Amino acid sequence: MLTVQPDTKPKGCAGCNRKIKDRYLLKALDKYWHEDCLKCACCECRLGEVGSTLYTKANLILCRRDYLRLFGVTGNCAACSKLIPAFEMVMRAKENVYHLDCFACQLCNQRFCVGDKFFLKNNMILCQTDYEEGLMKEGYAPQVR
């Protein structure tokens, strides 16, 4: 957001083509905008209020959520195999992607909290207890550091 300097002549708005006489204006895509004129083409949210980033594709100006909804890559959850929408928050472990609710030990279903250790073995997410029990069954103990 820019403050209009009193000694500069009013700029033309790229959205409505009227002069910008407001105290503040927005500059995006090398053009000037009224705060009310720079909106997402889909949901019409005011882009100056939702952050400093906007997306443009196919002559549309979009907020992040609508850009990802329309053009983002979707994929499947490695745990439940159901579709993950492009705009949804996810957890990643190497090349695997998970719904937040699916990011849990695949043996005991313990959900992980921030800072919890988890292990990826044979493409399965395991808690520390199940991982160590699996190692004991295989005949060797994990190294404790």
Disulfide bonds with the S-S distance in Angstrom:
none
